[in-house]
Amino acid sequence: MNQLYDYHVWANERMLDHLASYPSVFTKPMAGPFSSIARTFEHIYDVDRIWFSRMKESSEPAGGETTFSTAAEAKKAFTDLGKEMSRFLQEVRSGDTMINYRTKEEMLFQNTLSELVTHVVNHGTSHRGNVVAMLRTAGYGSCPTDFIYFLRDNPST
Protein backbone atom coordinates (compact mmCIF):
# COMPACT_ATOMS: atom_id res chain seq x y z
CA MET A 1 0.00 0.00 0.00
CA ASN A 2 2.76 2.48 0.95
CA GLN A 3 4.81 1.56 -2.11
CA LEU A 4 1.83 2.15 -4.36
CA TYR A 5 1.22 5.56 -2.82
CA ASP A 6 4.93 6.40 -3.09
CA TYR A 7 4.61 5.64 -6.81
CA HIS A 8 1.71 8.10 -7.09
CA VAL A 9 3.77 10.84 -5.41
CA TRP A 10 6.78 10.07 -7.62
CA ALA A 11 4.72 10.08 -10.84
CA ASN A 12 3.05 13.40 -10.06
CA GLU A 13 6.39 15.00 -9.18
CA ARG A 14 8.07 13.59 -12.28
CA MET A 15 5.33 14.83 -14.60
CA LEU A 16 5.19 18.26 -12.95
CA ASP A 17 8.98 18.60 -13.21
CA HIS A 18 8.68 17.75 -16.91
CA LEU A 19 5.88 20.29 -17.36
CA ALA A 20 8.02 23.01 -15.75
CA SER A 21 10.20 22.86 -18.88
CA TYR A 22 7.15 24.00 -20.91
CA PRO A 23 5.84 26.88 -18.75
CA SER A 24 3.39 28.26 -21.30
CA VAL A 25 1.73 24.90 -21.91
CA PHE A 26 0.63 24.33 -18.28
CA THR A 27 -2.31 26.78 -18.38
CA LYS A 28 -2.80 26.85 -22.15
CA PRO A 29 -6.35 25.88 -23.21
CA MET A 30 -6.32 22.38 -24.68
CA ALA A 31 -8.75 19.78 -25.90
CA GLY A 32 -9.24 16.90 -23.51
CA PRO A 33 -11.29 15.83 -20.53
CA PHE A 34 -10.24 19.08 -18.81
CA SER A 35 -9.70 22.51 -20.33
CA SER A 36 -5.96 22.60 -19.57
CA ILE A 37 -3.15 20.57 -18.05
CA ALA A 38 -3.36 22.83 -14.99
CA ARG A 39 -7.05 22.01 -14.60
CA THR A 40 -6.23 18.30 -14.88
CA PHE A 41 -3.72 18.53 -12.02
CA GLU A 42 -6.12 20.67 -9.99
CA HIS A 43 -8.67 17.88 -10.33
CA ILE A 44 -6.17 15.18 -9.31
CA TYR A 45 -5.17 17.26 -6.29
CA ASP A 46 -8.74 17.99 -5.21
CA VAL A 47 -9.69 14.32 -5.49
CA ASP A 48 -6.58 13.27 -3.55
CA ARG A 49 -7.61 15.67 -0.77
CA ILE A 50 -11.18 14.36 -0.71
CA TRP A 51 -10.05 10.74 -0.43
CA PHE A 52 -7.41 11.58 2.18
CA SER A 53 -10.09 13.29 4.24
CA ARG A 54 -12.21 10.15 3.95
CA MET A 55 -9.27 7.92 4.90
CA LYS A 56 -8.84 9.96 8.07
CA GLU A 57 -12.60 9.66 8.61
CA SER A 58 -12.65 13.42 8.98
CA SER A 59 -15.95 15.20 9.31
CA GLU A 60 -14.45 18.37 7.86
CA PRO A 61 -14.93 18.98 4.14
CA ALA A 62 -11.80 18.56 2.02
CA GLY A 63 -12.09 22.03 0.48
CA GLY A 64 -13.08 23.65 -2.75
CA GLU A 65 -11.67 24.00 -6.21
CA THR A 66 -7.90 24.37 -6.27
CA THR A 67 -6.15 26.53 -8.87
CA PHE A 68 -2.51 26.32 -9.93
CA SER A 69 -0.76 28.98 -12.00
CA THR A 70 2.44 27.02 -12.60
CA ALA A 71 3.72 23.47 -12.51
CA ALA A 72 6.05 24.49 -9.66
CA GLU A 73 3.08 25.70 -7.61
CA ALA A 74 1.28 22.41 -8.26
CA LYS A 75 4.36 20.40 -7.35
CA LYS A 76 4.65 22.22 -4.00
CA ALA A 77 1.01 21.48 -3.15
CA PHE A 78 1.35 17.82 -4.18
CA THR A 79 4.60 17.47 -2.23
CA ASP A 80 3.03 18.87 0.93
CA LEU A 81 -0.06 16.68 0.62
CA GLY A 82 2.10 13.66 -0.23
CA LYS A 83 4.20 14.09 2.92
CA GLU A 84 1.09 14.38 5.09
CA MET A 85 -0.58 11.39 3.53
CA SER A 86 2.61 9.28 3.64
CA ARG A 87 2.95 9.99 7.38
CA PHE A 88 -0.66 8.96 7.89
CA LEU A 89 -0.20 5.72 5.94
CA GLN A 90 2.96 4.85 7.90
CA GLU A 91 1.10 5.31 11.19
CA VAL A 92 -1.77 3.02 10.23
CA ARG A 93 -1.22 -0.57 11.30
CA SER A 94 -2.79 -2.25 8.32
CA GLY A 95 -4.17 -1.67 4.87
CA ASP A 96 -7.03 -3.93 5.99
CA THR A 97 -8.29 -1.17 8.29
CA MET A 98 -11.94 -0.56 7.41
CA ILE A 99 -12.82 3.03 6.55
CA ASN A 100 -16.39 4.30 6.74
CA TYR A 101 -17.10 7.36 4.60
CA ARG A 102 -19.87 9.30 2.94
CA THR A 103 -19.95 10.49 -0.64
CA LYS A 104 -20.93 14.03 -1.58
CA GLU A 105 -24.44 12.60 -2.04
CA GLU A 106 -24.31 11.41 1.61
CA MET A 107 -24.29 7.73 0.66
CA LEU A 108 -22.46 5.62 3.25
CA PHE A 109 -19.74 3.20 2.10
CA GLN A 110 -17.03 1.09 3.67
CA ASN A 111 -13.74 -0.01 2.10
CA THR A 112 -10.33 -0.99 3.34
CA LEU A 113 -7.64 1.66 3.49
CA SER A 114 -5.68 -0.30 0.91
CA GLU A 115 -8.62 -0.21 -1.51
CA LEU A 116 -8.93 3.56 -1.09
CA VAL A 117 -5.20 4.07 -1.69
CA THR A 118 -5.43 1.91 -4.81
CA HIS A 119 -8.32 4.05 -6.02
CA VAL A 120 -6.36 7.29 -5.48
CA VAL A 121 -3.37 5.91 -7.37
CA ASN A 122 -5.47 4.58 -10.28
CA HIS A 123 -7.32 7.89 -10.52
CA GLY A 124 -4.05 9.81 -10.74
CA THR A 125 -2.61 7.40 -13.29
CA SER A 126 -5.66 7.78 -15.49
CA HIS A 127 -5.45 11.57 -15.51
CA ARG A 128 -1.69 11.65 -15.99
CA GLY A 129 -2.45 9.63 -19.12
CA ASN A 130 -4.80 12.44 -20.16
CA VAL A 131 -1.92 14.89 -19.69
CA VAL A 132 0.34 12.77 -21.91
CA ALA A 133 -2.33 12.80 -24.64
CA MET A 134 -2.79 16.57 -24.27
CA LEU A 135 0.96 17.16 -24.54
CA ARG A 136 1.38 14.95 -27.59
CA THR A 137 -1.66 16.46 -29.34
CA ALA A 138 -0.15 19.93 -28.80
CA GLY A 139 3.18 18.76 -30.24
CA TYR A 140 5.13 18.42 -26.99
CA GLY A 141 7.03 15.45 -25.62
CA SER A 142 6.14 13.62 -22.45
CA CYS A 143 7.97 11.64 -19.81
CA PRO A 144 7.42 8.07 -18.64
CA THR A 145 5.56 7.69 -15.35
CA ASP A 146 4.82 3.97 -15.53
CA PHE A 147 5.15 1.96 -12.33
CA ILE A 148 8.14 0.02 -13.69
CA TYR A 149 10.10 3.28 -14.06
CA PHE A 150 9.33 4.09 -10.43
CA LEU A 151 10.70 0.68 -9.41
CA ARG A 152 13.83 1.25 -11.49
CA ASP A 153 14.35 4.68 -9.91
CA ASN A 154 13.67 3.30 -6.42
CA PRO A 155 15.18 -0.20 -6.28
CA SER A 156 15.04 -0.43 -2.47
CA THR A 157 11.25 0.01 -2.24
N, C-alpha and C positions, 0 to 999 in steps of 0.2 A: 504494500500500500504506500509506504513512504517513498520507495524507489519510483513508483509510478507518478507520485506527485512531484518528486524532484525532476523527473523528465518534463513534466508540464512547465515548471518554472524555467528550466533550461531552454526549452523550445521557445517560450515567449521571449526570453531575454535574447536568444540567438536571432530570432526574426526581427525584434525591435532594434538590435544592433545593426543588422543588415539594412533595415529601413532608414536608419540615421544617415546612411550614405546617399540617400535620395530624399533630401529634406522636403522638396516641393511636392513629392508624390504622396506623402503621408496624409495630407488633408485635401488633396486634389479630388474633385468629383469623379467617380468611376462607376461603371456598370457592374452590378453584382448584387448579392443579397443585401448589402448595405451600401450607402451612398458614397462611402470612402473607406480607405484602409483605417483611418483614425476611428471612424464610426464602428468598424468591425472590432477593433481592439477595445473600444469603450464598452461594447456589448459583452465581449469575453470577460472583461474586468467586472462589470456589473453583475453578471451571472456568477462569477467566482465568489463575489461578496455575498450574494444571496445564499448560495449553497454553504458557504462557510458559516454564515449566521445560523442556518438550519443545523449544521453539524454541531455547533455549540449549544443548540436548543435555546437560542436567544429569543426573547420575546420582543426585542427591539428590531425595527425594520432595518434592512440592510442599506438603505439610502436610495437616492434618486439617480437620475441620468448623469453619468460621468462624461466629461469632455476633456480631450487631450489635444493640445496644439502642436506637439512635436512627439517624435518617437522617444526622445530622451525623457520627456515628461511621463509618457506612458510607462517606460521602463522603470522609472523611480517608483511609481505607484504599484506596479506589479511586483517589484523587488520587496517593497515594504509589506505588501499583503502576503507574498510568498514566505517571508520570514515569520510572520505571525502565524500563518497556517501551518508551516513546518513545525514550529514549536508546539502548537496544539496537537498535531499528529504524533509527535514524539512522546507527549505526555499521556496519551491515551494508551491503555493497556493492550487493546486488541481491536483489529479491524472488524471483529464480529460484534462489537458494541452496537446495540440497537439504538437507532435515532428516530424519535418521533418528531414529525414536523407538519406544518400546514402550508399548503400552496397559497398563492395570492387569492385564489377563489375560496379559501378557508377549508379545503378538503384535507382531511387528516390521512397521513401516510406513515409508514414505518419501513426503514431499510437499514442495513448495516452501514457502518461508517465506511467500510471498504467499498461497498456498492456506490455510495455517494461520491467518494474520491474518484472512482472509475468513471462515473458520469461526468464530473468536472473535467477530467483529463480528456475524455472522448469529445466533449463539447468544444474544448479549446482546439483539439486536433482538427476537428471538422472546420472550424472557422479559420484556422491558420491555412488550411487548404484553400479556402475562399481567397485569402490574401495572395497566395501563390498564383492563383488564376487571374486575379486582378492585376498583379504585377506583370505577368506574362502577356496579358491582353494589351496592356499599355506599353509594351515593348521593353520592359525592365527584366533583369535577371532576378532569380530568387536564391534561397539558400536551403540546404537540406535540414529538416527538423524531425526526420524519422527517428523512431525509438532506437534503432540500431546505431545511429550516429551518436546518440546520447550515451549508449553503452560503451562505444569506442572512445568517447571523450572522457568517460568516467569509469575506468575499468575496475575500480575497487568497490563499486556500488552493487 
